[in-house]
Amino acid sequence: MSESERADLDVDDELDAGQVRRAQRVVAAQSLDANDCRMLLSMLGIAENTDSEAN
């Protein structure tokens, strides 16, 4: 895969805050416990709280 193809994928893979929040909720709902949830969110790269302004 060329660098330009990889750059195109990186741009396409960016999620907005709403998408990240929905993904976090799905992972949380399907997790076995809090540690499982943290690990899965970290693996997916969505562990950060994206809507910290709302809190």
C-alpha positions in Angstrom: 0.0 0.0 0.0 1.4 3.4 -1.0 1.7 6.3 1.3 -1.0 8.2 -0.6 -3.4 5.3 -0.2 -2.7 5.1 3.5 -3.3 8.8 3.8 -6.6 8.5 2.0 -7.6 5.7 4.4 -6.7 7.8 7.4 -8.9 10.6 6.3 -11.8 8.3 5.6 -11.4 6.7 9.0 -11.8 9.9 11.0 -15.1 9.9 13.0 -17.1 12.8 14.2 -17.9 13.1 17.9 -21.4 11.6 17.5 -20.1 8.5 15.8 -17.5 8.0 18.5 -20.1 8.4 21.2 -22.4 5.9 19.6 -19.5 3.4 19.2 -18.6 3.9 22.8 -22.1 3.2 23.9 -22.3 0.0 21.8 -19.0 -1.2 23.3 -20.1 -0.4 26.8 -23.4 -2.3 26.3 -21.6 -5.4 25.0 -18.7 -5.4 27.5 -18.5 -8.0 30.3 -17.3 -5.4 32.9 -15.6 -2.0 33.2 -12.1 -3.4 32.5 -13.4 -5.2 29.4 -15.0 -2.0 28.2 -11.8 0.1 28.8 -9.7 -2.5 27.0 -12.0 -2.7 24.0 -12.4 1.1 23.7 -8.6 1.4 23.9 -8.1 -1.2 21.2 -10.6 0.7 18.9 -8.9 4.0 19.6 -12.0 5.6 21.0 -11.2 5.5 24.7 -11.1 9.3 25.1 -14.3 11.2 26.1 -15.0 13.2 22.9 -17.9 15.3 24.4 -16.1 16.7 27.4 -17.5 20.1 26.5 -21.0 18.9 27.2 -20.1 17.8 30.8 
